[in-house]
């Protein structure tokens, strides 16, 4: 069992939910399904191992300062696949 990352709620109102995620090497989010459309902005370089339903895995690098968006319904576990801490901010559109 991997350790869980630290999730810090920054904003939660009727329009958005903003959370900062901080991972030590090997930390994970735990399996979850996104209930809202969301945007991730990398604070640091984020070498991620994405575990997907059915046993699929993929490795991605999200460079510091870049962002991506996904639709509600995404299900996965995110793991810091690197050797140094990583952080990103997630904005969920409520």
C-alpha positions as CSV (number, residue, x, y, z in Angstrom):
1,X,0.0,0.0,0.0
2,X,1.4,3.4,-1.0
3,X,1.2,6.4,1.3
4,X,-1.5,9.0,0.4
5,X,-0.6,12.5,-0.8
6,X,-1.7,15.6,1.1
7,X,-4.8,17.4,-0.2
8,X,-5.3,21.0,1.0
9,X,-8.7,22.6,0.2
10,X,-8.1,26.2,-0.9
11,X,-11.5,27.3,-2.1
12,X,-14.9,25.6,-1.9
13,X,-18.0,27.6,-3.0
14,X,-21.0,27.2,-5.3
15,X,-18.8,27.7,-8.4
16,X,-15.4,26.0,-7.9
17,X,-13.5,23.6,-5.6
18,X,-9.8,24.3,-5.6
19,X,-7.4,21.8,-4.0
20,X,-3.6,21.7,-3.8
21,X,-2.1,18.2,-4.0
22,X,1.4,17.6,-2.6
23,X,3.1,14.2,-3.1
24,X,6.3,12.8,-1.8
25,X,7.9,10.3,-4.2
26,X,5.6,7.2,-4.4
27,X,2.6,8.9,-2.8
28,X,-0.8,8.4,-4.4
29,X,-4.2,10.1,-4.5
30,X,-6.1,6.8,-4.0
31,X,-8.7,5.6,-6.5
32,X,-11.4,8.3,-7.2
33,X,-13.9,9.3,-9.8
34,X,-14.2,13.0,-10.7
35,X,-17.7,14.3,-10.2
36,X,-17.0,17.6,-12.0
37,X,-15.1,18.9,-15.0
38,X,-11.7,19.9,-13.8
39,X,-8.4,21.6,-14.6
40,X,-5.0,20.7,-13.3
41,X,-2.1,23.2,-13.1
42,X,1.3,21.8,-12.3
43,X,3.2,23.7,-9.6
44,X,6.3,21.5,-10.0
45,X,7.2,19.0,-12.8
46,X,4.8,16.2,-12.2
47,X,6.0,12.7,-13.4
48,X,2.7,10.8,-12.9
49,X,1.9,7.1,-13.1
50,X,-1.8,7.0,-13.9
51,X,-3.6,3.8,-12.9
52,X,-6.8,3.2,-14.8
53,X,-9.8,0.9,-14.3
54,X,-9.2,-2.6,-15.7
55,X,-5.5,-2.6,-14.8
56,X,-4.3,-0.1,-17.4
57,X,-1.3,2.2,-16.6
58,X,0.3,5.1,-18.3
59,X,3.2,7.4,-17.4
60,X,2.9,11.1,-18.2
61,X,5.1,14.2,-17.4
62,X,3.2,17.4,-16.8
63,X,5.8,20.2,-16.8
64,X,5.7,22.9,-14.1
65,X,3.5,25.8,-15.1
66,X,1.4,23.8,-17.6
67,X,-2.3,22.8,-17.3
68,X,-4.8,20.4,-18.8
69,X,-8.5,19.8,-18.4
70,X,-10.7,16.7,-18.2
71,X,-14.4,16.0,-18.2
72,X,-16.4,14.7,-15.2
73,X,-16.4,10.9,-14.8
74,X,-12.7,10.3,-15.1
75,X,-11.7,7.5,-12.7
76,X,-8.1,6.8,-11.8
77,X,-5.3,6.7,-9.2
78,X,-2.5,9.2,-9.6
79,X,1.0,8.3,-8.2
80,X,4.2,10.4,-8.0
81,X,6.4,8.3,-10.3
82,X,9.4,10.5,-9.7
83,X,12.2,10.8,-7.2
84,X,11.4,14.3,-5.8
85,X,8.2,15.8,-4.4
86,X,5.5,17.0,-6.9
87,X,2.6,19.4,-6.5
88,X,-0.4,20.5,-8.6
89,X,-3.5,22.5,-8.1
90,X,-6.9,21.1,-9.2
91,X,-9.8,23.4,-10.0
92,X,-13.2,21.6,-10.2
93,X,-16.0,23.4,-11.9
94,X,-19.0,22.9,-9.6
